[in-house]
């Protein structure tokens, strides 16, 4: 945790500080939805930042990201810069990390069901009970929003980047299995943790500014699986 916090904080502070020192007029800082309190209202508005305790399991990362967005805000206030921040929900898509132990839930499921299909495994076991709700944003949609905000937004408050739609991990697993073509059973290991029950971003601010995510989840997963199949070396990362 200490290394994780140090590495993230030093990276972002060095980049932001160097941008300011060299006269960069506009900068966009990307954070993560984990910056919001564990018991934040759902959906989570930008205004709930720092209103209560963080989720302990990702506190180090969240504190680093909060420091980065606050540094941008303080530079704006003190030096008149135009530095903005964007907080994406769970991202997925081409060039993702499909490592069996170091990847996020959606790419991990793609790899797991793909390998189970190839091996003819009758059962795939997933962690928890499948009840937690999660939101997923296709990476190209985030890229579009980032360009949009660089051209049209200035302000100290961050902007949430998400779809405003959620599904259970159980529904996600079934959707990935269907996309991959896995026809076996899915079982749930309830001795393993579920994680935070719900993490849905309030995206009404981005909507008011004029942006909405355009890639349906089923289509995005299909594109991600195509990328996985066409680039097998990605599974080794």
Secondary structure as GFF3:
##gff-version 3
##sequence-region A 1 237
A	DSSP	alpha_helix	2	21	.	.	.	ID=ss1
A	DSSP	beta_strand	26	30	.	.	.	ID=ss2
A	DSSP	three_ten_helix	33	35	.	.	.	ID=ss3
A	DSSP	three_ten_helix	46	48	.	.	.	ID=ss4
A	DSSP	three_ten_helix	56	58	.	.	.	ID=ss5
A	DSSP	alpha_helix	59	79	.	.	.	ID=ss6
A	DSSP	beta_strand	82	88	.	.	.	ID=ss7
A	DSSP	beta_strand	90	92	.	.	.	ID=ss8
A	DSSP	alpha_helix	105	119	.	.	.	ID=ss9
A	DSSP	beta_strand	123	127	.	.	.	ID=ss10
A	DSSP	beta_strand	133	134	.	.	.	ID=ss11
A	DSSP	beta_strand	136	138	.	.	.	ID=ss12
A	DSSP	alpha_helix	139	152	.	.	.	ID=ss13
A	DSSP	beta_strand	159	161	.	.	.	ID=ss14
A	DSSP	beta_strand	167	168	.	.	.	ID=ss15
A	DSSP	alpha_helix	169	180	.	.	.	ID=ss16
A	DSSP	beta_strand	185	189	.	.	.	ID=ss17
A	DSSP	alpha_helix	204	209	.	.	.	ID=ss18
A	DSSP	alpha_helix	217	230	.	.	.	ID=ss19
A	DSSP	three_ten_helix	232	236	.	.	.	ID=ss20
###
